[in-house]
Amino acid sequence: MGTLYIVPTPIGNLEDISLRALRILREAALIAAEDTRASRVLTRHYDIDTPLTSYHEHNKLSRIKDILTALERGDVALISDAGTPGISDPGYELIAAAIDGGFDVAPLPGASAITAALTGAGLATDRFLFVGFLPRKTAALRESLAELAQRRETIVAFESPYRLRATLALLSEVAGADRRVCVAREISKKFEEFLRGTAAELAEHFKRENPRGEVTLVIAGADAAAAVWTEAEVRRALSARLADGASLSRAASEIAKSAGWKKKSVYQMGLQRR
């Protein structure tokens, strides 16, 4: 029986791969790749001729069985488009199936946008929470950010460049304009950029500049000693939420969590507006 190797691949610069990863890719009987076209760029660069098969979100149910069969005959290397397989991609389902099937699973350390963004952000790294891709819909995104704004850990998330502006604006509203943020863009690629500042500053920056490329967002955790919002700040946030169509009860609950106020007090403020 073979071993399923979890092989991280470069997220940009092709030199960001280990010697062990290259050896495994050469010696494996099969490479299971999220996108065989993207993966061939890497294998051709390093003269690797191991057969490739596709394994991705849309064919995973049919391919898992085939890959497990291949594991009965030899080693299989699992790779994603870029970075570490199994993180925000269907790799974890194949890994779980291999474990359930009694096969050895060997993860290799290597490239990851999560750790690169976190260490380059200049924010606390002793505890962090990775939340994957943020919700697409505005209401769900607002609710998610309001919840994350209460966490003490540094938050790491993936975000689309097309939604970055709206996300930073909402973050400034629910977490406070002064919340420290880092937007890590195109990590290890030609146009790599780390933008660091407050949520308000970066929201304003991307009003003027069109964000491009792959984005990893790093958000400072809530400060236990952070000041409670002023009444004026609460009133502004409440007006904005109600204008967006939220019910008074929901708006009061969300704002109270972020502002350090009691929900009843925010709710009464809303009643006074009427």
N, C-alpha and C positions, 0 to 999 in steps of 0.2 A: 504493500500500500504506500502511496505517495504522501507527500506533505503539501498542504496549501500554504504558500508563502504570501504574506501581505506585504507588497513592495511599494513603498512611496516613490513617486517620480517627481521630477522638477516641476515647480509651479511657474517657472519662467526660464531662467538661465539653465541651459542643459548641463552645465557643470555641477549643478546642485544634486548630485546623485552619488551614492556611496559605491565603493569598490565591491562590497558584498552584494549590493543590489544588482550591479552589472553581472556579477558571476551567477547569481540565481537566475536572472533573465536568460543567460546563455545556456545554463545547464538544465533548466526546466523542460519538461516534455511539451508543455503548452502554456501560453500566456493568455489569461482571460482579461480582456481590456474593455473599458467602458466605451471607447470610441477607437476602433482599429485604425482609422485614418490618422487621428492625432497621435496614436501610439507608434505608428510607423515612422513618424518624424524622429522619435527617440531611438527606435531600434535600428534604423538606417544610419543614424549619426554614429552609433557605437558598433555597427557591423554585427548586429544580433539577428540571426535567421531563425529563431524559434517560432513555430507556428502560432498564429494569433487567432483567437475566437472572440466574438463580441459578447459582452455581458453588460446589460444596462437596464434601466427602469422599465423599458417597454418589452423586453424579451426575457426577463429574469425567470419567470415561471417555467418557461420551456427549457431554458439553458442550465438551470441548476442541476437537473438530473444528468445532463450530458457532461457537465464538468465533474460531478461526483464519479461518474463512470470513468472519466479520464484519470481521476485521482487513484482509482484502483490499479492503474497501469504505471503511474509515475507522478512526479511532482508537477504542481500547477502554480504559476505565479499570478496573483491577482493584482492588477493595476487599475487606476482610474485615469481620467483625462489628465489630471495633475494633482499632486499632493498625496495624502495618505488615504488609501481605499477604506471604505466603511464609514467615513465621516460625511454626513449629508449626501450619501449616495447609497444605492442598493447593495453595496458590498457586504454590509453586515448580515444580510439574509443568506448569502452564500456561505459566509463564515459560520453562521449559526448552524446551517445545514451540514457543513463539513464536520463540525464538532459533534452534532447529533449522530452523524454517520460513523463516528469513531476514528476519523482521520486526525492526524496531527496538524495543528495550525501554528505557524511561526510568523509573528509580526516583526518586521524590520523597522528600526527607527529611521526617520528621514524627514523630507520636506513637508511643511504644513503651513498654510497661511495663518492658522490660528496662533501658533507660537511665535511666528515671525512678527505678526502685527502686535501681539501682546508685548513682546520684549522691546519692540521699537517704539511703542506708544509713550513710554515714560511714565506710565501709571503703575499702581501697585500690582505686583505679580505673585504675592504670597497666596492669594486665593482668587480664583476667577471662575466664571460661569460661561460656558459656551452654549448658545441657544440656537445655532444653525441659522437658517434664513428667517428673517422677520416676516410677519404676516403681510399679505398684499393689500387687503382691504383696510380702509382708513379706520373704521370703528374697531376692528380687531387689533390693528397696529397701535392705536391709542391705548386700548386696554392693556396690551402687552407691555408697552413702554411705561405705563403708569405703575404696573406691577414690578417691572425690572428696576425702576427708579428707586424702589425701597430696599433693594438688595445691597448688602455691604460689600459684596465681592465686585471686582472689576468684571464688566460684561463684555463678551466678544460675540459679534454676530456678523453674518454675511448679509449684504444688501445689494440690490440692483442699482446701477448708476442712474437708472431712469426714475427710481423712487427716492433717491438719496435726499434731494431737496426737501421733499415733504416729510421724510423721516426726521431730519434734523430740526425742522420747524416744530414738529409735534414734540420731539424730545425736549426742546427748549421750553415748551409750554408746560409739559407734565413733570419734568425733572428739575426745572429751574434754568434760567438763562446762563447761570454761572457754572453749570455742571461741565466738568472737564471731559473732552472727547478727542479721539484721534481717528481720522479717516486715513486708512492705509490703502493706497491705490496701486495696482499693477506691481505687486511685490516681486522683486528679483527680476523684473523685466526692464526694458530700455527706459521707459518713462515712469519708473518707480517714484512714488511720492508719499510722504508722510505729512499730513496736515494736522497740527495740534492746536487746540484752543478751547474756548467755551462752546457750548451748544449754540448759543446765539451768534458768536463770531463765525462759526463754520456755516451756519444756516445762511448768514448774510453773504459769506464768501461764495457759496454755490448759487446764490441768486444772480451773481455777476459772471460766474464761470460755469460752463457746462461740464458736469462730471462725466468722465469716461473710464472705461476699463473695469476690471474686477475690483470690487471694494470690500474691505473688511473694516467693520466699525468697532472701535474699542471705547467703552464708556466707563468713566470712573464710578466706583461704588458710592453709595450714600454715606455721607459723613455723619457719624453718631452725634457729633457736636454741631451739625449744620443748623443755621438759624431758621426759625419758623417763618413762613411767609408773612409779609405784611398784609393788612386788610386790603390795601389797594391791589396787591398782586393777586389775592384770592378773588377779588371782584372782577379783575380783568380776565382771569382764567375761567371763571364761572360764566361770564358774558360770552366768551368765545365758545365754550362747550354748548351752551343753550342755543347760540346762533347756528351751531352745526346740527341742531336737531335732537340733541340728547335730552332725555327726561331730567327733571330737576333732581330726582333721587339718584340716578346714575351719575350725573355730573358732580353732585355733592360728595358722593362716595369716592370717586376717582380723585377729585381735587383734595379732599381731606387727607388721603393717603400721602400725596405728594407734598402738601403744604404743612403737615404737622398740626392740623386743626382737627377738631371733632366734627364728624359728619353733621351732627345736629346743628352746629353753629353755621356751617356752610349752607345747609338746607334753609335755615331761617333767613340767611342773607338773601337767598334766592327768592323766598316768599316776599321779602320786602321790595324786591324789584318789581313784583307784580302789583 
